[in-house]
Amino acid sequence: MEWISFHGPRRPINGQSIYYYGEYIGVRKGKYVYSPNDPYSPHMIHSTECAGFCDRMDAPWYMPDEGQERPEKPSRPVPPDYPSG
């Protein structure tokens, strides 16, 4: 499996189990939650390892959790299509 940018054209399925990565979060396991009416961020990740959540700006990488071992972090802290500014 490879890491996928949350900022590219592919998104997880609403409710899908994923691994996600953010430079200050590390590699974690969670569920993707799409809420189009959320005024702050429609793309949220709810951790299944601890109490908490983040959005795709905090964790710009993901990969589907298909029962594999915890992956190593991606080679780059943010994907090339990560918004700057």
Secondary structure as UniProt FT lines:
FT   STRAND          4..5
FT   TURN            6..7
FT   TURN            14..15
FT   STRAND          17..22
FT   TURN            23..25
FT   STRAND          26..34
FT   TURN            36..37
FT   STRAND          43..47
FT   STRAND          53..55
FT   TURN            56..58
FT   STRAND          61..64
FT   TURN            80..81
//
